[in-house]
């Protein structure tokens, strides 16, 4: 796909990722905004995202310009959905998607149903930032845009360690680092460095984790009372499920936090023996073979029992 040709003579472009944005989501939206600002300087480009986007990405160009209020409600010529596996995952940005003259979706979730008028879906890619890079004309990529793309790949690949990193992924990373940003600092500051409170709640989650299914699964849960005690938000819980996954002998790691009365956000990670995307899909979620998520209603034990039934089908 020629991205600039698809945008054509548009005078306005809206960009949004999924609700509760992670690193790849934030970085891909800002990368596209920066690219379009350079390639099409006369076009109005707006990134919509939720309140409280992760502050660890505040070093990226365009971070302070994101529209957090989803207003005013005005039509855009083109809407680009990034890292979004279903329309409902757009949240309040769905209004702009539904009212745009043309919609484009660029994503790497295998559960994506081709939700837009024009779709580029590459489930084998490490990240949406990786999918974006070949769509960009290199004349309009500079250090700031490259920094966004690099950061997104870092976060969705677990610093290049997940199986979704391919030869092409490393080739792209090699291209990007040539733009001269401080890659090691980005990795340290945004992936490894945690606040004291984040380390505290990570320790609490690990301490209260439970092994089940003969040690092949591990689960931990943080309820609202615990989040209030440590004064943390959902964005501060990033990385807990990945640490659970590192437990020896575990095939599937599950981390849950309480969103409301008997409603939980569930994150799952797999070491390869279970496709957690198919598990999440059963309950209305989605994701990738080794990383997926879903929101579920019920008690903590009801949810674990339901997930266990689906996981056991693949472990047999």
Secondary structure, 3 states (H helix, E strand, C coil): CCHHHHHCCCCEEEEECCCCCCHHHHHHHHHHHHHHHHHCCCCEEEEECCCCCCHHHCCCCCHHHCECCCCCCCCCCEEEEECCCCHHHHHHHHHHHHHCCEEEEEECCCCCCCCCCEEEECCCCCCHHHHHHCCCCHHHCCHHHHHHHHHHHHHHCCCCCCCCCCHHHHHHHHHHHCCCCCHHHHHHHHHHCCCHHHHHHHHHHHHCCEEECCCCEEEEEECHHHHHHHCCCHHHHCCHHHHHHCCCCCCEEEEEEEEECCEEEEEEEECCCCCHHHHHHHCCCEECCCEEEEEEECCHHHHHHHHHHHHHHHHC
